[in-house]
Amino acid sequence: MLLPQTLLLTICLLCSSLFTVSAETLTLGVVPQQAATKLLRDWVPLLQVVEQQAGVKIRFATAPSIPVFEERVAAGEYDIVYMNPYHFTVFNDDPGYTAIAKAERSAITGIMVVRQDSRYESLKDLTNTTLAFPAPKAFAATLLTQANLNKENIPFEPKYVGSHDAVYRGVAAGLFPAGGGINRTLNTLEPEVRDQLRVLWTSPGYTPHAIAAHPDLAADLRQRIQDALISVKHSPDADRVLNPLGISGFMSAECADWDDVRALAINPY
């Protein structure tokens, strides 16, 4: 009679374990490069596909600003994070987020945008102007663009406006002569704003944003999420899900993929 009791106990434990996994809700934190409403609209379709493939609920989250987002990632508040390359090099060290995916066939470049009808033809034309940037530690939009301005000995006054979209709208409205951004966020901007802008300068390319997992996330769950992200491009909904993000698909990633960014030895302080 012991065997049936043991078998029943084993089945109950397995069912309990499966219920815990299916009932668990993870949080994906997305760097607030754009308005929260736009991020929510663009990311939720992807999360729905990943949820189905990985068998786990994933809640979208962001922050009111990039500095607040940095504080939350540093505190380990998100189970999964979509963050810029510089952020990953920092938060891979502490609290230990591990890369699981990145956009395939993609490199991130910093850009400086100006109005279509502006007189500016080179970065030198921006000497002694006030320029818009998203946040002090935005990798490509701020750190790469400012590093090049400093390299070219072009004096400028930075103004941090909170997001990529705020940069683009400020330049389009004539509040700033130019501002820093990246091609992906520029390309997903509303056409009525994007069409008022042109790219004045583009940086060299680097490994793009990371999707990374909290160090406490179970290895099997991390693997399931990675597999689900990679498989999205083969889904019937691939275009609907990926096009709003400006991404053609995801590929697996390792922490060493961001050694090109580490080699820059960035110190934004």
N, C-alpha and C positions, 0 to 999 in steps of 0.2 A: 504493500500500500504506500510505501515511501516514494516509489518512483513517480506515480501520478501526482503526488503532492509537490515533489521537487519540480516536475515539469510545469505544473500550474504556476508555481512561484516564479520560475524562469520566464514564462510567458508574460506574467504580470509585470515583471521588472522591465522586459523588453518593451511592452506597450507603454509603460510609464516613461521610458527613455524617449521613445518615438514621439510621444505627446509633448514632452518638454521641448524637443527640437522644433516641432511644427508650431508650437505655441509661442516660441521665443520671438521677440521683436528686436531687430538690430537697428542702429541709427547710422545713416550715411550723412556725414557732414560735408557740404559742398562750399568751397571758398566763394565768398560773395563778390564775385567780379561784376555781377549784374544785379538788377533789381530782384528781390526775393520772389515776387510774383512770376517773373520770367523764368527764374531758375526752377521754381516749383513746376511750372507748366512744361518745361523742357526735360526735366529729370524724372518725373513720376512715370511716364510711359516706359522708360528704361527699367526702372525699379520693378514695375509690374511684371515685365518679362523675366528679369533675374529672379524674382520671388518664385515664379512658377518653376523655373529650371532648378533652383537651389533648394526649394522646399522650406523657405524661411521668410518671415515677414521683415520688410526693411522700411523704416520710416525716414522720409526726407527731412533734413535739417540744414540750416545755414546760420548766419549770424548777421547782426545789424551793420557790421563793418569788418574789414579785414583784420584790424588789430584785435577786436573781440574774438574773431574766429581763431586767431593765433593763440590767444589765451585759453580757449576751450580745447584746442588740439593739444597744447602743452599740458593741460590738466587731464588729458586722456578721456574727454567726455564723449567722443564718437567711437563707435565700433569699427566703422570704415570711414575713410576720408578721401575726398578728391581735393588735392592740393597742388600748389605750384612747385616747380622743381627745387627752388631754394628752400621752401618750407619742408619738403621731404628730407633734404639733407640734414636739416636741423632736428626734425621730429623723428627721424629714423634713429638718431643718437639717443634722444630722450624726449618722450617716454618709450621709444622703441617700436614705432610703427614699421610694419614690414610691407614692402611693395608686392602687389599681386597682379597689377595690370597697368597698361598705358595705351594710349591711342596708337594704332598701327600706322606705319608709313607716314609718320608725322614728326616734325621738329618744331619747337616753339621759337619764334623770333619776336624780338621787340620792334615796335614801329613808332614813328612819330607822325602824327596826322595833323593836317592843316585844312582850312577851308578850301574848297575847289577854286574860289576866286581870289585867294590870297596872293600876295606878291612874293611869298617866300619860295625860294628855289633850292636852298641848301641849309644845313644846320647852322652855318655861320651867320645866316640872316636872322637867327633867333638870339643873337648876342644881346645880353642885358634885358631880356624879356621875362615875364612871369609865365611859367609853363605848368600845365595841369598834369597830375599823376594820380593814380588810384590810391596808393598807400605807400609808406616808406619802404616796406619789404615785399612789394609786388615784384616778382622776379623779372620778367621780360619787360613789362610796361614801365617799371620804375628803375630797377637796379641796372639792367642792361643799357637802357637809354641814357640814364644819368652818367654811367661809367663812360659811355662814348662821348658825351658832351664834355666831361671833365678831361678826357684824353685829348680832345681837340681844343682844349683851353677856351671853351665857350662859356662865359659867365651867364648864370641864369638864376632866377628865383623860383623854387618849387612851391607849388600849391597842391595840397593833397585833398582830393574831393570825394573820396570814399569808394568809388567803383569805376570800372572801365566805362560803363555807360555814361556816368556823370562826366567823365573826361570828354567823350565824344560829343555829348550834348552841349557841354560848355564851349568847346571849340566851334561847333556848328552855329551856336548862338552868338559867337563873336566875343565871348567873355575872356577867352585866352587865344593867343595867336597859334598855339600848338599844344599837343598833349601826347602822352605815352599810352600805348595800348598793345594789343596783339591781334594778329589777323583773324583768329577764330572768333573773338568777341566782336570785332568789327564786321565780319561777314554775317553774323547772326543778328546784327542791329537792324532796327526797322528801316526799310528802304528810304523813307522820307528824310531820315537823319543821315544815314550812310551815304546817300547820293550827294550830300553837301560837302563831303570830305574827300581828301586824297592823301595817299601815303607819301610823306616827304623822305623818309629814311627807314631802312630795314636793317636789323642786326644780323649777325651770323646765327645759325640754328643750333639749338640744344635739345636734349632729351625732354619730352613734353611732360605735362602734369602726371602725377602719380595717383593711382588708386591704391590705398594702403590699408592694412588691417591692424587693429590694436593688438599689442603683444599677448593679451589675455584671450583673444579669440581662438577657439579650438581649431587645431590644424585641419581636421576633416571639414569643418564648416568653412574655413578659409579656402580650402581646395574647391568646394562646391560652388562658392561664389565666384572664384576665378574661372572655373569651367563655364559657368553660366554667362559671365561677361564675354568670354571668348566666343561662345556659341551664338551670341546675339546677331552677329553679321549673317548667320545662316538662317535666321528666323524669317518667316514670311512678313513679319512686321519690321524688318531691319531698317528700311528707308524711313518709315514713319517714326521710329524710335531714335535713330542715329542722326538723321539730317538736322533736326533742331539743335543738336549739340555740336554740329560742325565736325563730326568724327565719322570716319568710314568704317571703323570697327576697333575692337580691342585685341591686344595680344598680351601674352604673359610677360611679367617683368620681374627682374631681380634688383636687389638694392644697389648692386654695383653698376647698374645701367646709368645711374646719376653721377658717376665719377667725373664726367665732363663738367658738371656744375660744381662739384667739390673742388676741382682743379682751379676754379676761378678765385678761390679763397675769399669769398664775399664777406665783408664785414659792414653791415648797414648802419652800425651804431656810430 
